Amino acid sequence: MGFLCFGLFSLFSELLLVSRKHGGFHCLADLGLDGVNDITSDILNVLYRLAEKHIYDAYERLTDTYEMLSNVAESADSEENLTASGIKFRHTVTQQQFNGTFLPPNKTTVSSFLEDFVRTYGVNKWGVSMYDSNTAIIANYINPIIGELEVQAITARVVDQYVQTLKKTPAVSRGSRKPSTEYVTDKTIVKIIKLLRCAFKQAVRWELIGKNPFDNVVLPKTEYKKRDIWNTDTIRKALDECTDSKLYIAMNLSFACSLRLGEILGLTWDNVHIEDANIAADDAYIFIDKELVRCTKQAIEMLGEKDIYHIFIPLMPNTSTRLVLKKPKTDSSIRKVWLPKTVAYILREWRKSQNELKEFLGDEYADFNLVVALSNGRPCEKRIIEKEFLLLKEKAGLPNVVFHSLRHSSTTYKLKLNHGDLKATQGDTGHAEIDMITKVYAHILDEDRKINAQKFESAFYSNPDLRKVAPPPEESQSQTVDLAALIEQLQKSPELANTLASIIAGQKAC
């Protein structure tokens, strides 16, 4: 293989010497082809220039390979003088060249590579929320730890060490939100490794590395904890105690329709079907195809307005973030959810009061057609609903749960009502994978499985003729008489003794 490489190197060297001697590759006009018209000549000249460029590029690559192999060869006068690692390296290079998998050394760092990855891959594949999330992960948990390492230096062992380092890395606050744990959670570590696995898959495609070191990583197990939720009695009490109209509507939509808060705040009236005919036919429903999120200006600038329906003009233009109405992150989140009649009537009353307010304010009302909006029509952010929800809990003395738990209460209640119908429940919740329901709500499904055993007993095994099996008889409790105590009672009560004697005499007479 070395002779072949040297031969190619010599061939390209000769070509370049000839080219340089005659001032570059000759065009067809210079070769005397008078019959070729000007247009054809120009086209072919371009092709020759492209061919010349590719030859120069190939020459440079071969030069690098030749120099590297020469250095390896010069490091030892003979096979005996090579170290074991040197012999192994030379064998590996020779084998890779033979297989066509040889990659020349590259000093690209992880941080530099990820910058290219985000610019070329991320802008085409991610939405604004995903862009903000992934760039935050890169800035907080990747670049500070392995960003300066070369991409080709990342091995499976380095990856395992990196995972162990992450477990001891302090969690970083994002924006105004403080981290809920001291160190990076296992769930976050899984997100980091999945991002790097995707990135290094592109590194393989770009021929920076030959194998993805993030494949087959032993990830920490993420256990889905049983969530603290409100039962139906608590939810009724919360709705009765609620005095904020926006929160009241949001709570009903979250519990009845299993909606995420962003989906509730992004719901528009054109997607609410609560007319008389709908209600009469039990066909009142809402259609979820938008969500309200806050994202960075950078994400919008990088990605454009892909999957963004509307960007709200901020009251303070110098802010680095924007509120947007956007397409949900997964196709499964786009869904139709039917409404209970009571919720449909609640929405009708809410729409009526909102229209009255709109008419009263006139031009002062910013009409974005939002179901849940501020009193001036502008979008209502998550933090506003969450603040009102906190005040409600404190005022009514309710158990401390987050607003999102209403969605889990809804899912739990529906699983109980439909006896664990996962597909029907998934249709309402918009989970991308049904496994999410089975993992998070396994305890509810287990309750139904217990009921199944009870139903089997009553419907099948209760047959008395089945194998002549019957429950074991209950042991009769033998009654013992304390004679000493009885005699003592009889001595204390002559009347009792006479009565007992009369009863005994009567039984003997019979």
C-alpha positions as CSV (number, residue, x, y, z in Angstrom):
1,M,0.0,0.0,0.0
2,G,2.9,2.3,0.7
3,F,4.2,1.8,-2.8
4,L,0.8,2.6,-4.3
5,C,0.5,5.8,-2.2
6,F,4.0,6.8,-3.3
7,G,3.2,6.1,-6.9
8,L,0.0,8.3,-6.8
9,F,2.0,11.0,-5.1
10,S,4.6,10.9,-7.8
11,L,2.0,10.9,-10.6
12,F,0.3,14.0,-9.2
13,S,3.6,15.7,-8.7
14,E,4.4,15.2,-12.4
15,L,1.0,16.5,-13.5
16,L,1.5,19.7,-11.4
17,L,5.0,20.3,-12.7
18,V,3.7,20.1,-16.3
19,S,0.8,22.3,-15.5
20,R,3.0,24.9,-13.8
21,K,5.6,24.8,-16.6
22,H,3.0,25.8,-19.2
23,G,1.2,28.3,-17.0
24,G,-1.7,26.0,-16.0
25,F,-4.0,23.6,-17.9
26,H,-4.5,24.7,-21.5
27,C,-7.9,25.7,-22.8
28,L,-9.3,24.1,-26.0
29,A,-8.6,27.3,-27.9
30,D,-4.9,27.0,-27.1
31,L,-4.9,23.4,-28.3
32,G,-6.0,24.6,-31.8
33,L,-9.6,23.3,-31.9
34,D,-10.9,26.1,-34.2
35,G,-14.2,24.4,-34.9
36,V,-15.5,24.8,-31.4
37,N,-17.7,27.8,-30.9
38,D,-17.1,30.3,-28.1
39,I,-19.9,29.1,-25.8
40,T,-18.6,25.5,-25.9
41,S,-15.1,26.6,-25.4
42,D,-16.1,28.7,-22.4
43,I,-17.9,25.7,-20.8
44,L,-15.1,23.4,-21.4
45,N,-12.6,25.9,-20.0
46,V,-14.7,26.0,-16.8
47,L,-14.6,22.2,-16.6
48,Y,-10.8,22.2,-17.0
49,R,-10.5,24.7,-14.2
50,L,-12.7,22.6,-12.0
51,A,-10.6,19.5,-12.9
52,E,-7.4,21.4,-12.1
53,K,-8.8,22.4,-8.7
54,H,-9.8,18.8,-7.8
55,I,-6.3,17.7,-8.8
56,Y,-4.7,20.2,-6.6
57,D,-7.0,19.2,-3.7
58,A,-6.2,15.5,-4.2
59,Y,-2.5,16.4,-4.4
60,E,-2.7,18.2,-1.0
61,R,-4.5,15.2,0.6
62,L,-2.0,12.8,-0.8
63,T,0.8,15.1,0.4
64,D,-0.5,15.0,3.9
65,T,-0.9,11.2,3.9
66,Y,2.6,10.7,2.4
67,E,4.2,13.0,4.9
68,M,2.5,11.2,7.8
69,L,3.6,7.8,6.5
70,S,7.1,9.1,5.9
71,N,7.3,10.3,9.5
72,V,6.3,7.0,10.8
73,A,8.8,5.2,8.6
74,E,11.6,7.6,9.5
75,S,11.0,7.1,13.2
76,A,12.6,3.7,13.0
77,D,15.4,2.2,10.8
78,S,14.0,-1.2,11.0
79,E,11.1,-3.3,12.2
80,E,13.0,-4.3,15.3
81,N,13.4,-0.6,16.4
82,L,9.7,0.1,16.3
83,T,7.8,0.0,19.6
84,A,4.7,-2.1,20.0
85,S,2.5,0.9,19.7
86,G,4.3,2.1,16.6
87,I,3.9,-1.3,14.9
88,K,0.2,-1.3,15.9
89,F,-0.3,2.2,14.6
90,R,1.4,1.5,11.3
91,H,-0.6,-1.7,10.9
92,T,-3.9,0.2,11.6
93,V,-3.1,3.0,9.1
94,T,-2.2,0.4,6.4
95,Q,-5.4,-1.6,7.1
96,Q,-7.5,1.6,7.0
97,Q,-5.9,2.6,3.7
98,F,-6.6,-0.8,2.3
99,N,-10.2,-0.7,3.3
100,G,-10.6,2.9,2.2
101,T,-11.5,4.1,5.7
102,F,-8.3,6.0,6.5
103,L,-9.0,9.5,7.9
104,P,-6.1,12.0,8.1
105,P,-5.4,13.5,11.5
106,N,-7.7,16.5,12.2
107,K,-7.3,18.9,15.1
108,T,-10.9,20.2,15.1
109,T,-12.0,20.7,18.7
110,V,-15.4,19.7,20.1
111,S,-16.5,23.3,20.6
112,S,-15.6,24.2,17.0
113,F,-17.3,21.2,15.6
114,L,-20.5,21.8,17.6
115,E,-20.6,25.3,16.3
116,D,-20.6,24.0,12.7
117,F,-23.1,21.3,13.7
118,V,-25.6,23.8,15.1
119,R,-25.1,26.1,12.1
120,T,-25.6,23.3,9.5
121,Y,-27.7,20.7,11.2
122,G,-29.6,22.4,14.0
123,V,-31.0,25.3,11.9
124,N,-32.6,22.7,9.5
125,K,-33.9,20.2,12.1
126,W,-34.7,22.1,15.2
127,G,-37.5,24.4,16.2
128,V,-36.9,27.5,18.3
129,S,-37.6,25.8,21.6
130,M,-35.3,22.9,20.7
131,Y,-32.6,25.4,19.5
132,D,-32.6,27.3,22.8
133,S,-32.5,24.1,24.8
134,N,-29.7,22.4,22.9
135,T,-27.5,25.5,22.6
136,A,-28.0,26.0,26.4
137,I,-26.8,22.4,27.0
138,I,-23.8,23.0,24.8
139,A,-22.9,26.2,26.5
140,N,-23.4,24.9,30.1
141,Y,-22.5,21.2,30.1
142,I,-20.4,20.3,27.0
143,N,-18.0,23.1,26.1
144,P,-16.9,23.8,29.7
145,I,-15.9,20.1,30.2
146,I,-14.8,18.6,26.8
147,G,-15.0,21.6,24.5
148,E,-11.2,22.0,24.1
149,L,-10.7,18.3,23.4
150,E,-10.1,17.3,19.7
151,V,-13.0,15.5,18.1
152,Q,-10.7,12.6,17.2
153,A,-9.6,12.3,20.9
154,I,-13.2,11.5,22.0
155,T,-13.2,7.7,22.6
156,A,-15.6,5.4,24.4
157,R,-13.5,5.6,27.5
158,V,-13.5,9.4,27.4
159,V,-17.3,9.4,27.1
160,D,-17.6,7.2,30.2
161,Q,-15.4,9.5,32.1
162,Y,-17.4,12.5,30.9
163,V,-20.7,10.9,32.1
164,Q,-19.1,10.4,35.6
165,T,-18.0,14.1,35.6
166,L,-21.5,15.3,34.7
167,K,-22.9,13.5,37.8
168,K,-20.7,15.8,39.9
169,T,-21.3,18.9,37.9
170,P,-23.5,21.7,39.6
171,A,-26.7,22.3,37.8
172,V,-26.9,25.7,36.0
173,S,-29.8,28.0,36.2
174,R,-31.5,28.9,33.0
175,G,-32.8,32.4,32.7
176,S,-34.8,33.3,35.8
177,R,-35.5,29.7,36.7
178,K,-33.3,28.3,39.4
179,P,-32.2,24.7,39.2
180,S,-34.4,22.3,41.3
181,T,-31.4,20.1,42.2
182,E,-27.8,20.7,43.3
183,Y,-26.2,18.6,40.6
184,V,-27.1,17.7,37.0
185,T,-29.9,15.1,37.0
186,D,-29.8,11.8,35.3
187,K,-32.6,13.0,33.0
188,T,-30.4,15.9,31.9
189,I,-27.4,13.7,31.4
190,V,-29.5,11.5,29.0
191,K,-30.4,14.6,27.0
192,I,-26.8,15.7,26.8
193,I,-25.6,12.3,25.6
194,K,-28.5,12.0,23.0
195,L,-27.5,15.4,21.7
196,L,-23.8,14.4,21.4
197,R,-24.7,11.1,19.8
198,C,-26.6,13.0,17.1
199,A,-23.8,15.5,16.6
200,F,-21.1,12.8,16.4
201,K,-23.2,10.9,13.9
202,Q,-22.8,13.9,11.7
203,A,-19.0,13.9,12.4
204,V,-18.9,10.4,11.0
205,R,-20.8,11.6,7.9
206,W,-18.4,14.5,7.5
207,E,-15.4,12.0,7.8
208,L,-13.9,13.7,10.8
209,I,-14.1,10.4,12.7
210,G,-14.6,6.8,11.7
211,K,-16.8,5.6,14.5
212,N,-19.3,7.3,16.8
213,P,-18.0,7.1,20.4
214,F,-21.4,8.0,21.9
215,D,-23.0,4.8,20.5
216,N,-23.7,2.1,23.2
217,V,-23.1,4.5,26.1
218,V,-24.2,3.1,29.4
219,L,-26.7,5.8,30.5
220,P,-28.0,6.4,34.0
221,K,-31.4,4.9,34.6
222,T,-34.2,7.6,34.7
223,E,-37.0,6.4,37.0
224,Y,-40.4,8.0,36.6
225,K,-41.5,9.0,40.0
226,K,-45.2,8.8,41.1
227,R,-46.3,12.4,40.8
228,D,-48.2,14.3,43.5
229,I,-51.6,15.1,42.1
230,W,-55.0,16.3,43.3
231,N,-57.9,13.9,43.4
232,T,-61.3,14.9,42.0
233,D,-62.6,16.2,45.4
234,T,-59.6,18.6,45.7
235,I,-60.0,19.8,42.1
236,R,-63.7,20.5,42.8
237,K,-62.7,22.5,45.8
238,A,-60.1,24.4,43.9
239,L,-62.5,25.4,41.1
240,D,-65.1,26.5,43.7
241,E,-62.5,28.7,45.5
242,C,-61.0,30.1,42.3
243,T,-61.8,33.8,41.7
244,D,-59.5,34.5,38.8
245,S,-61.3,34.0,35.5
246,K,-58.2,33.2,33.4
247,L,-57.0,30.6,35.9
248,Y,-60.5,29.1,36.1
249,I,-60.7,28.5,32.4
250,A,-57.1,27.2,32.3
251,M,-57.8,24.7,35.1
252,N,-60.9,23.4,33.4
253,L,-59.0,23.0,30.1
254,S,-56.1,21.3,31.7
255,F,-58.1,18.8,33.7
256,A,-60.9,18.1,31.2
257,C,-58.7,18.0,28.1
258,S,-55.3,16.9,29.4
259,L,-53.7,20.0,27.9
260,R,-50.2,21.4,28.6
261,L,-50.2,25.0,29.8
262,G,-48.5,26.3,26.6
263,E,-51.3,24.6,24.6
264,I,-53.9,26.3,26.7
265,L,-52.3,29.8,26.3
266,G,-51.9,29.2,22.6
267,L,-55.5,28.2,22.0
268,T,-57.4,30.5,19.7
269,W,-61.2,30.8,19.3
270,D,-61.2,29.6,15.7
271,N,-60.2,26.2,17.1
272,V,-63.0,26.1,19.7
273,H,-66.2,24.4,18.4
274,I,-69.0,25.0,20.9
275,E,-72.0,26.0,18.9
276,D,-75.5,24.7,19.8
277,A,-75.3,22.0,17.1
278,N,-71.9,20.7,18.5
279,I,-73.2,20.5,22.0
280,A,-76.5,18.9,21.1
281,A,-74.7,16.2,19.2
282,D,-72.1,15.7,21.9
283,D,-69.5,16.9,19.4
284,A,-68.1,20.0,21.1
285,Y,-64.4,20.0,20.7
286,I,-61.2,22.0,20.5
287,F,-58.3,21.6,18.0
288,I,-54.8,21.9,19.3
289,D,-52.3,23.1,16.7
290,K,-50.4,25.9,18.4
291,E,-48.6,26.6,21.6
292,L,-47.4,29.8,23.3
293,V,-43.7,29.9,24.1
294,R,-41.0,32.4,24.9
295,C,-37.8,32.0,22.9
296,T,-34.6,34.0,22.2
297,K,-34.2,36.4,19.4
298,Q,-31.1,34.5,18.4
299,A,-33.2,31.3,17.8
300,I,-35.6,33.3,15.5
301,E,-32.7,34.9,13.6
302,M,-30.9,31.6,13.1
303,L,-34.0,29.5,12.2
304,G,-36.1,32.1,10.6
305,E,-39.9,31.9,11.2
306,K,-40.1,28.2,10.5
307,D,-43.1,26.7,12.3
308,I,-43.9,30.2,13.8
309,Y,-47.4,31.5,13.2
310,H,-47.0,34.9,15.0
311,I,-44.3,36.9,16.9
312,F,-45.8,39.2,19.5
313,I,-44.2,42.7,19.6
314,P,-42.7,43.1,23.1
315,L,-43.7,46.1,25.2
316,M,-39.9,46.6,25.9
317,P,-38.2,46.2,22.5
318,N,-34.7,45.8,23.9
319,T,-35.5,42.4,25.4
320,S,-33.5,39.4,24.1
321,T,-36.6,37.1,24.0
322,R,-39.9,37.1,22.2
323,L,-43.3,35.5,22.8
324,V,-44.4,33.4,19.8
325,L,-47.3,31.3,18.7
326,K,-45.7,28.2,17.1
327,K,-46.4,24.7,15.9
328,P,-46.2,22.0,18.7
329,K,-42.9,20.2,18.9
330,T,-44.3,16.9,17.7
331,D,-47.0,15.9,15.2
332,S,-48.7,13.8,17.9
333,S,-49.4,17.0,19.8
334,I,-51.6,18.3,17.0
335,R,-54.9,16.7,18.0
336,K,-58.7,17.0,18.4
337,V,-60.0,16.8,22.0
338,W,-63.7,16.5,22.8
339,L,-65.2,18.6,25.5
340,P,-67.6,17.7,28.3
341,K,-70.8,19.7,27.9
342,T,-70.3,21.6,31.1
343,V,-66.8,22.8,29.9
344,A,-68.4,23.8,26.6
345,Y,-70.9,26.0,28.4
346,I,-68.2,27.5,30.6
347,L,-66.3,28.4,27.5
348,R,-69.4,30.0,25.9
349,E,-69.9,32.2,29.0
350,W,-66.2,33.1,28.9
351,R,-66.3,34.1,25.3
352,K,-69.4,36.2,25.9
353,S,-67.7,38.1,28.7
354,Q,-64.5,38.5,26.7
355,N,-66.5,40.0,23.7
356,E,-68.2,42.5,26.1
357,L,-64.8,43.6,27.4
358,K,-63.5,43.8,23.9
359,E,-66.4,46.1,22.9
360,F,-66.0,48.2,26.0
361,L,-62.2,48.8,25.4
362,G,-62.5,49.3,21.7
363,D,-59.1,50.0,20.1
364,E,-57.4,49.6,23.4
365,Y,-58.0,45.9,23.2
366,A,-55.3,44.0,21.3
367,D,-57.4,41.2,19.7
368,F,-55.2,38.2,18.9
369,N,-58.2,35.8,19.1
370,L,-56.7,34.1,22.2
371,V,-59.0,32.1,24.5
372,V,-56.9,32.8,27.6
373,A,-55.6,36.4,27.4
374,L,-55.0,39.4,29.6
375,S,-57.7,42.0,30.1
376,N,-56.2,44.0,27.2
377,G,-56.2,41.0,24.9
378,R,-52.4,40.5,25.0
379,P,-51.0,37.0,25.5
380,C,-50.9,35.6,29.0
381,E,-47.6,34.0,29.9
382,K,-47.1,30.8,31.9
383,R,-45.7,32.7,34.9
384,I,-48.9,34.7,35.4
385,I,-51.1,31.5,35.5
386,E,-48.6,29.8,37.8
387,K,-48.5,32.8,40.2
388,E,-52.3,32.8,40.4
389,F,-52.3,29.1,40.9
390,L,-49.9,29.5,43.8
391,L,-52.1,32.2,45.4
392,L,-55.2,29.9,45.1
393,K,-53.4,27.0,46.8
394,E,-52.4,29.3,49.7
395,K,-55.8,30.8,50.1
396,A,-57.8,27.6,49.9
397,G,-55.2,25.5,51.9
398,L,-54.8,23.0,49.1
399,P,-52.0,20.4,48.7
400,N,-48.9,21.8,47.1
401,V,-48.7,20.7,43.5
402,V,-47.7,22.5,40.3
403,F,-50.1,23.5,37.7
404,H,-48.9,20.9,35.3
405,S,-50.1,18.2,37.8
406,L,-53.7,19.0,36.6
407,R,-52.7,17.3,33.3
408,H,-51.5,14.3,35.3
409,S,-54.7,14.3,37.4
410,S,-56.6,14.3,34.1
411,T,-54.7,11.4,32.6
412,T,-55.0,9.4,35.8
413,Y,-58.8,10.0,36.0
414,K,-59.3,9.1,32.3
415,L,-57.3,5.8,32.7
416,K,-59.6,4.9,35.6
417,L,-62.8,5.8,33.7
418,N,-61.8,3.9,30.6
419,H,-60.2,1.0,32.4
420,G,-56.7,1.6,31.1
421,D,-57.5,2.4,27.5
422,L,-54.1,3.6,26.5
423,K,-54.8,4.6,22.9
424,A,-57.9,6.7,23.8
425,T,-55.9,8.4,26.6
426,Q,-52.9,9.0,24.4
427,G,-55.2,10.7,21.8
428,D,-56.2,13.3,24.4
429,T,-52.7,13.8,26.0
430,G,-50.8,14.1,22.8
431,H,-47.9,11.9,24.0
432,A,-45.6,11.1,21.1
433,E,-45.1,7.5,22.4
434,I,-47.6,5.3,24.3
435,D,-44.7,4.1,26.5
436,M,-44.7,7.5,28.2
437,I,-48.1,6.7,29.6
438,T,-47.3,3.2,30.7
439,K,-44.1,4.4,32.5
440,V,-45.6,7.4,34.2
441,Y,-49.0,5.9,35.1
442,A,-48.0,2.3,35.7
443,H,-49.5,2.5,39.2
444,I,-52.9,3.2,37.8
445,L,-52.7,0.4,35.3
446,D,-51.7,-1.9,38.1
447,E,-54.9,-1.0,40.0
448,D,-56.9,-2.1,37.0
449,R,-54.9,-5.3,36.7
450,K,-55.9,-6.0,40.3
451,I,-59.5,-5.5,39.5
452,N,-59.1,-7.9,36.5
453,A,-58.1,-10.6,39.0
454,Q,-61.2,-9.9,41.1
455,K,-63.4,-10.1,38.0
456,F,-61.8,-13.4,37.0
457,E,-62.7,-14.8,40.4
458,S,-66.4,-13.7,40.2
459,A,-66.9,-14.6,36.5
460,F,-65.0,-17.8,36.3
461,Y,-63.6,-19.4,39.4
462,S,-66.7,-18.9,41.4
463,N,-68.2,-21.9,39.7
464,P,-68.6,-24.5,42.5
465,D,-68.1,-27.4,40.2
466,L,-64.7,-26.2,39.0
467,R,-62.3,-29.0,40.1
468,K,-64.3,-29.2,43.3
469,V,-62.2,-26.5,44.9
470,A,-63.7,-24.5,47.7
471,P,-62.4,-22.0,50.1
472,P,-61.0,-23.6,53.3
473,P,-63.7,-23.9,56.1
474,E,-63.5,-21.4,58.8
475,E,-62.2,-22.8,62.1
476,S,-64.8,-22.8,64.8
477,Q,-63.7,-21.2,67.9
478,S,-64.2,-23.6,70.9
479,Q,-65.9,-22.0,73.8
480,T,-64.4,-22.9,77.2
481,V,-66.2,-22.3,80.5
482,D,-64.3,-21.0,83.5
483,L,-66.0,-23.2,86.2
484,A,-64.3,-21.4,89.1
485,A,-65.6,-18.0,88.0
486,L,-69.1,-19.4,87.4
487,I,-69.2,-20.9,90.9
488,E,-68.1,-17.6,92.4
489,Q,-70.9,-15.8,90.5
490,L,-73.5,-18.3,91.7
491,Q,-72.3,-17.9,95.3
492,K,-72.7,-14.1,95.1
493,S,-76.2,-14.2,93.6
494,P,-78.6,-16.8,95.2
495,E,-81.3,-15.6,92.8
496,L,-79.1,-16.5,89.8
497,A,-78.4,-19.9,91.4
498,N,-82.1,-20.6,91.9
499,T,-82.9,-19.6,88.3
500,L,-80.2,-21.8,86.9
501,A,-81.4,-24.7,89.0
502,S,-85.0,-24.2,87.8
503,I,-83.8,-24.2,84.2
504,I,-81.8,-27.4,84.6
505,A,-84.7,-29.1,86.4
506,G,-87.1,-28.1,83.6
507,Q,-84.7,-29.5,80.9
508,K,-84.5,-32.8,82.8
509,A,-88.3,-32.9,83.0
510,C,-88.7,-32.5,79.3
